[in-house]
Amino acid sequence: MLLNGQPVDLNHLKILGLTNYGHFTSMRVDAGRVRGLALHLDRLTRDCRALFGTELDQHEVRCYVRHVVGSAESTVARVTVFDPDLDLGHPAGASSPQVLVTTRAVSSVPPQPLVLTTRCYERDLPGVKHLGLFATVFHRRQAQLAGFDDVLFVDREGFISEGATWNIGLIEGDDIVWPQAPVLPGVTMALIRQERPGHERRVNVAELDRYTAAFATNATVGVRAVTAIDAIRWSDMTPVVEQIRKDYSAIPGEPL
């Protein structure tokens, strides 16, 4: 863990726990390469402008990540941008964001297909990958306590948006349908859309039986099959989803 490339003074981290204002991106690093690295960096730059009104030096960020990752063969690096001097009573003064880089291990166990339940929830600033994770974690916890793997969010009219920390794609024939809704535009989803654009459509949970499969996308696990959403069930061996997973795995990483 390093803050601006230096050892962390724990006093600087208080603002993360006490105020939780900032943004981040998580990327999987394999042998010094990251799929969609430019997209991760662009997200950080865009979100820094939105939350702090200032620019972020992408070259510095890459150096920080490279330094923390070191020679690790595979790891998940999280880049968190926040201002340790933010004043809760006067947040307009926050204009000196710092870059915290942390890592966590990559799971060696292939992810199992997801069984999901829906919950009505719409994130604040859905286009920003901000630190406000209370509601998403709360809804995920409630879903797991009810016997599901995770939660899929819908609006008040039942239209699907996104998962707690991932995007969802639905299969119609050989085509991908991405729910048209206010969502966080995920890097993995963007990379898949470069290979297989598909199209966007408003998707209501009442219409899920028209689709033949579903999958979730996330930078740390890539493509993960979805076998159930509430009462709807699908196979976890759908050829289209398997091909999407293979196509994504074949995308070369960009060097840090």
N, C-alpha and C positions, 0 to 999 in steps of 0.2 A: 504494500500500500504506500503510495507516494502522493504528495500534494505539490503540484507544480514541479515534479521531479525531485522533491526533497522529502526526507522523513517527516511524518505528520506530527504536529503538535496537537494533542487530543483536544485542547481548548478550541481549536479551529473547527472541530467536528460537532460542537455543541449545537450549532445552528441547524445542522441536518436533523437532529432529533427533536429540537425544541420548536423549530419554525417550519422546516421541511419545504423550503422554497428553492427551487432549482430545477434542473433537467438532466437527463442522462441518455446514454445509449449503451447497449450490451452487444458485444461482438464475439464470435468464436474465432480464435486464432489457432491455425494449424500450420506448424512449421514456419512461423513468421508471416503467414498470409491470411487475409481476411476476405471472404466473399462479400462483395458490396462495400468495400472499405470507403470508397468515395461517397457512397450514399450515407454511410454512418457519419462521416465528417461533415457532409452537407447538412444533415439533420442537426448536428451539434451547432453548426454555425447559424442555421435558421432559428433554432430554438433560443439561442443566446441572444439574438436580436430581439426576439419576441418577449423574453422575460427580463433582460437586462439592458436592452437598447444599445448594445455594444458589439463589436466584432470579436471573433475568436480566431486565434492563429492556428490554422489546421496543421501546419508543419510542427509547431510545438506539441500539439496533441499527439501526433504520430510519434514524436521522440519520447514523450512521456510513456505512452503505451509500450513502445519497443523496450524501453528501459525496465519497466515492471515485468513484462512477459519474459524477457531474457531468452534463455535457450529452451524453454518449455516446448514440448512437442505439440501438445494440444491443451488449450485452456480457454476459459471465458473471461474476457476483460470487460469491465464496466467502467465507463468514463462518466463521472458525475461533475456537473458544473454548478457551482453555488458561490455565494458571497459570504465568507465567514463573518464579515462585519455588518451584515444586514440588521437593521433595527426594526423590530416588530412594529413599533409605533410610527416609524417613518420609512417604510420600505421603498419609497421613491428615491431614497438616497443610495440604494444598492446599485452600484455601477462598476464594481471591481471583481467580477467573477473569477474564481480559481478552479483549477482542474484537478480532481481527485481520481486516481486510477487504482482500482482494486481488481483482484482476480479470484476466480473460484474454479474448482475442478470440473472437467467435462465428465458426464456420466458414462461409464463403460457399458451400461445396460441399454440395449435398444429400447426406445420408448414404446409402450404398448398403445394400441388404439384408444381413443378417447370416447368415453360415455358422458354426454353433456346434459345439463338441464338449463333452461332459460330463466333469466331474471330480468325484470324491468329496471334498467339503469342507463343513464347517459352521462358520460364523463365530462368534467369541466375541461375546456380547451382541448377537445379530442385530437386536434392536429399536432399538439405538443406532447413530447414524451417527458412529462413533468414528474416530480417526485411524489405527487399526491396519490399514493397507492392504498390509502385506508379502505376506501369503498370497494375497490377491486379485490383486495385480499379478504375483506369481510364476506363478500358474496361468494368468492371461491371457497372459503371455509364453510359457509353454510351449505353449499352444494356438496362438499365432501362429507359433511356430517349427515347429509341425506342419502349418501351412498353413491354419489356421482364422482367423476374424476375432476370436473371443472365446470365453469359456468360460461354460458353464451348470453350476451346482452341483447335485449330488444327494447324498442321504445314503447310508448304508451299504447300504440296501435298494433303492437306485435311485430314490427319490422326489425329484422336482424341487423346488428351493426358489427360487433367484434367480440372476441373472447377477452378474458381478464388480462392476458399478456400476449395475445396472438391474434392474427387475422384468420378468417375462415373463407374457404372457397367451396363451391358446390358444383357438382358435375351434372351436366345435362347433355346426354349423348356423348360426344367427344369434346365438348366445349366446357370451359370453366366460366361459372357465373360468380362474380364478386358482388356481395351485397352493397348496394348504393346507399350510403348512410355516412354521417359524420364519424369518422374513425381515425385512429392513428395509422398513417400510411407506413406499414412495416417494410423493412429492407428486404426480407425474404420474399414477401409478396411482390415487391417491385421487380426483383430479379426474375421471378417466375413469369411475370407479365412481359418481360423483355423477350422471353423464349416462347411463351404461349399467352398472348394478350387476353384472350377471352373477352368478356364484356361485363358491364355493370348493370344491375337491375335491382330495384327494390324487392326484397324477399321477405314475405310474411311467413311466420312459423306455421300458419294454417295451410301453406302451399308446399311444405317440404316434401310431400309424397310425390311430387313431380320430378324430383332429382334422384339420381341413381347412386350417388356417393357424396362424401364430403371429406375435407381435410383441413387441418390447421397448419399455419406457417409461423415460424419463429426463428430468429437468428441462431439460437443455441441448439435447437433440435432439427431445424430444417423443415421437412414436411412430415406431418403425422396424421395418420388416418383417423377419421371420426366414424364410429360405428353406430352411434345413437345420439339423437337429440330429442329429449323427452320420450314420447311414445314411438317415434320414427326409428327404424332399425335398418342398417346397411351392412354389407359384407366388408371385411377388412382386407380383402384380396382383390379389390377392383383394379383391373389392368390399367385404367386411365390414371388412377392415383399412383400406382407403382411406377408408371412412366414419368409422371411429374416429379416423383422423388428421385428417379435416376437422372432426369434432365437437370434438376437442381444440383445434385451431387457432382455432376460433370462440369459445373461452372467453375472456372479457375479462380483462385483467390488472388487478391492484389497484395503485393509486398508492403509490409509496414515500413 
